[in-house]
Each structure stands twice: as structure tokens, then as C-alpha cells.
């Protein structure tokens, strides 16, 4: 039973609050605007329920409603929750100076990410000043199984936990290079444990080589990962492993050594 299921079964669970958040998260890159009926369908609720939640969220400033077209969209205030997280995260605060230094040293886009369910979520980012073909905004979610960041984090979890997460993933082949075989993924985790960092080569985005190392709390628990995205137009996998690998390990260790208490 996962944490979400346990929460829903608790008497402390507020269903109306959950459904309101469900309405906000119904908007996606492919669905930036919706009329009420489409919004209700996307959120998995009745039209009348969606109307009440939408009215409240418009009144609070989290949704915008075009009174002419009757189309809803997210309002700027919806950014507040995510912004407050970034402003209060001990990991972001302690990681930023080290990841900035890594960005200057390697010249490529450097990212800090956390594990959330079956995904990794970007929480800090320092972009390259050179040509970059992949957009990786803060808040972006990527699958744990086919990214170096995800594998770096999985490699530091108990083997049974990591295996369970991989088995639970819907392992989609995003490119011809995506590794979906459980046996091969386990081999890559073993390799990452030995090296101290993980790699992935064009498995989510074609041409994107990424190298990542886990950030460990004082108790040894992985609390995040440092990732460098190196385009294949400038790097080979072998060179990225040889040059960037030690740099991400050093950066991750430096962040973990700040003795910040991670919740």
C-alpha cells in the first residue's frame, strides 16, 4: 500500500481539498486551457463539482476564467506553492553554490533533482551558455528508470526498494536507446553503486548524455542527485564518464557534507 492510498483511508483525509488540487493539476502542457466540461473530465469529477471548485479557485486567484470564451487556465498565483517550496528547501539552498561551480567548471547544464514516486523532479538548474537543444525547466518530471538522476538515486536505496520501484514503473521506450529490461537496469544500478555515479545515453531525449551522482544525508539516505546534461554534439559517452563523472561525485559529496538537516 503506498502513502497516497494510506492517506485516502485515514479519517484525517480531506477529500474536498484533494479534489481542488486535482483540478489544478489537470492542466498540462498539452491541455493549457479547457472549458468546464473538458476540465471536469480531465480532473475525473462531475461537471457540477468541477464548477464549484473552479469558481472557488478563480475567486482565490489560482485559476483564470475568460468570461467571453468560458475557458479556464492557470493564473500566475498558481506558481506560489512551487515557489515557496524552492524558497524553503534546505537541499536547494545548500546545493546551489556547489552546482553553480560545477556549471562553470564543465560548461554544461547542471541540475539538482529529487525522487518523487516513480519520477525525478528538477528543483534547481544552472543552464549552459552554449547551444542547448533540450528544455529542462525547474519542476519538470522525468521517469526514474531511464535517467541518470533516477538511477543514481535508486543505486543508493536498499536493493529491494530499488527493484520494487523499477518493477512498478511503466517502462516506456522513449527512444531507441531506452533501457526497459529489468535485468539490464539492475546491472546499471550495480555499476552505479561501484562507480559512485550513473549515466544514461539518449534514453529520454535523443542525443542527451546525462551523468548523475546521489546526494547523501548524514545517515546515508539519498535526498537528491546532481545531474549534468551533456549533448552528444559536444561529448562522447566515454569522455563524459571520464571527465564529468568525478565532478558530479565531488559536487554531490560537497553538498552532502554541508550537514543540512533534510526532512
Secondary structure as UniProt FT lines:
FT   HELIX           3..8
FT   TURN            11..12
FT   HELIX           15..24
FT   TURN            25..26
FT   STRAND          33..35
FT   HELIX           36..43
FT   HELIX           47..60
FT   STRAND          63..66
FT   TURN            67..70
FT   STRAND          71..74
FT   HELIX           76..79
FT   HELIX           80..88
FT   HELIX           90..106
FT   STRAND          109..116
FT   TURN            117..118
FT   STRAND          119..126
FT   TURN            138..139
FT   STRAND          141..143
FT   TURN            145..146
FT   HELIX           148..154
FT   TURN            155..156
FT   HELIX           159..168
FT   TURN            176..177
FT   HELIX           182..195
FT   STRAND          198..201
FT   TURN            206..207
FT   STRAND          208..216
FT   TURN            218..219
FT   STRAND          222..231
FT   TURN            232..234
FT   HELIX           237..256
FT   TURN            257..258
//
